[in-house]
């Protein structure tokens, strides 16, 4: 009986042992599988994220390439526009220089040492000493001055697209006559030149502007007689026609 009971204990112990051993291994294996599954899912998510990042960067690179190509095309177009504008400016400068030469030739008998014809910054400037155009202290253009304006008008009528600004100037010595001052005198002189050019020599009034600067725009030192003589002047300023240039820029 005792032997039988011992045998049963051995059999029962073996059964318990055999049931506990595989159960622990199974749980460990299951845990390992769960861990690997989680790691696999994380790696899969990382893979997808990296693929998305690579695609995003590829799209950004493609967009940058297209933007660069557009910028290069615009730059090339701008270079062509600039070259065309430079050509127009060079052409216009050539026309103005030819006009300057012609004016200098037509007016050489009138300007003398007091006057000059120059081209500067797209404008032709004709400096006429007041002794050519007016008696001292007067705004009435004298006979020789009208002859000079006739020669000037003969040239200007061949260039109807050019505007003309007549600017009067004086020295700084006080002048008062019939309630007039230097400023009024310079303005009256410019106005009278405009009237002669328009009414006597048929320059379109729409092309003409008269302005007086009095003593406030000197070209020489008023402390000397020579400087004051240079400041007593009338300037004819001829502006180039930049319509084509502006159209090219727009």
Secondary structure, DSSP 8 states (H G I E B T S, - for coil): -HHHHHHHHHHHHHHHHHHHHHHHHHHHHHHHHHHHHHHHHHHHHHHHHHHHHHHHHHHHHHHHHHHHHHHHHHHHHHHHHHHHHHHHHHHHHHHHHHHHHHHHHHHHHHHTTT-EEEEETTEEEEEEEHHHHB-TT--SB-HHHHHHHHHHHHHHTT-TT-EEEEEEE--SS---BTTB-HHHHHHHHHHHHHHIIIIIT---GGGEEEEE-TTSS-SS-TTSHHHHHHHSEEEEEEE---HHHHHHH-
